[in-house]
Amino acid sequence: MVSWSAFSAEFCFQAMMLRSTVPPASVFWLRGGWQSRCLVLSASQFQHVLNDPGRTSETFAGHAGHTLSLLSGARRGTILQELCKMELVRLNPNSKIEEPTRGTRCNGAPRSASQAEYDFSMDGGKIRCKSAQLTWRRSEKRWGVFFRCVKLPWPGFRDQAPFDHLYLILFSPDSLHIIKHDLRTGATSAGKSTGSGGHSIYVRAAPGQECWQTARSQILKSFLTKGRCELVSCVDLSAFDVRTWLAKQMERLTTRQDHVYQWVPLNHMAPQLRGLQIERMAFEVDQILNPNCSFLRTSSKVDWVRGRVKVEIKHGQMLFNQKRQRWRCSFQNIKCASYGVRDCDLFDELWLAIYSPRGIHVFKHPGGQVRFSHSGLIEQDSGQQIRVYSSLNVLDVREALDEMLHKMEAWGCQPLATILW
C-alpha cells in the first residue's frame, strides 16, 4: 500500500500536450501496491477548475450568509430548522412547543430523531420545516430555490400529509425568509420516488435575470401573490445576535472531518458545486488517459460520453462517524440495474472518486453488483449506493484512507488516477 509520505513517482516522462480543454501537464505513474498503474497528477494543472467558484458561491462569498452556504444541506437544514422554531416562538410567545413523536418506519423499526415525519408541534399542530438555498441554475440561466422530499397531500400519492403546517426557509446571501406554504405553490413530482420520498417545490425567477436581489423578489412574489403562501418573518443574517447564535450552532456541529478538510481545495465551495468541479476534473483525466478518443458532455443521462462509452462518475467525501469511531465514504444515487426497478445500468462505465484531504482518487468500478447496497424505496428513482469503511477506532484520516483505497482495489475497482493537492 502506498503510504502518505510515499506519493512520489518512481519515474516520470515528458509532459504530454493535451487537447485545448486540458492544459499541458507533468504526468507521473505510481506503481507498487496498486494492481495496475495509476496516473498521478498535480492539482496545480486544474487551477482553472479549482479557482472557479461558480456564480452561486461567488455571490454568497461577499455576504453574511457565506459561512452558512458552505455547510452540507443536511447540516444547514438542522440549523435553519432550529432557527425557524425560535422565530415561531418569538412571534407566538404563548404557544406550546413540543418535540415530535418519532413513530416507526415502514419496516416497523423505530424512527431516529432525524427520521420523524414532522419537526415539532405548536399548540398541537404538527410543523415541518424545509430549507433551500437561492441557487443559480446554470442550465436554465436563472435563479431558483428547490425544496426536496416534501410529503404533500396529493391525489395518487397520499391522502394527507404527516404534518399540519409547512414552513419553507428561503436562504439567500444576506437573509432568511420564512414562508408558511399553502401545500400547492411550486409543487412538482419527484419521479418514481414521489410516493416514498415526497414531492419537490421549485420556484424560479425570470430566465436571464442575473441580479440575485431582483430574482429573490420575483421568487417571493411567486410564493406570496400567485399562491396563498404567507411571509412569516425575514431574518437579517448580518444582525449581531443572529451571527452570534449561528456561530455557536456551527461550532456545536463541527466534526472531525471539518478539521482535516479545513485547508483542502474545494472544501470552501458549496457541496453541489464541489461535485460538479470533481466531475470536470475527472472528465479531463479521461481525456488524458484516452487522448485519441472523441468526447461529448451534452448527454443528460450520464456525465460524459467517450466515443460510444457512456461514463458516469460519483464522488464521496470521507466522513467520520462519531458513534462507531470510524471513517466512511459513500457514493450515492447510482442508477444501476436493479430487479424490479430498472433492467440495465444507465451507463457503460461507473467511476468512483474519493475526495480526501490527500487528493482525489479515481477508480473504475468493475461492473455488476459489486458492493452495492440498497437505499430502500427511494432507490426506485434516485438509485443505489456504495459504501466503503475504515476499521473501527481508526481515528487517523491518513490510515483510514489507505484502508479504503486498499478495500476498493480488493473489490476489483481499477485505480485510474490520483490528483494530489
Secondary structure, DSSP 4 states (H G I P E B T S, - for coil): ---GGG---SEEEEEEP--TTS--EEEEEE-SSSSS-EEEEEGGGGHHHHT--HHHHHHHHTSTTHHHHTS-HHHHHHHHHHHHHHHHHHH-TTSPEEPPP--B-TTSPBPPGGG-SSSEEETTEEEEEEEEE-EEETTTTEEEEEEEEE---BTTTBSS-S-SEEEEEEEETTEEEEEE--S-TTEE--GGGHHHH-EEEEEE--TT---HHHHHHHHHHIIIIIS--EEEEEEETTSHHHHHHHHHHHHHT--HHHHHTTTSTTTTS-HHHHHHHHHHHHHHHHHHH-TTS-EE---SSSSEEETTEEEEEEEEE-EEETTTTEEEEEEEEE---BTTTBSS-S-SEEEEEEE-SSEEEEEE--STTTTEE--GGGHHHH-EEEEEE--TT---HHHHHHHHHHHHHHTTPEEEEEEE-
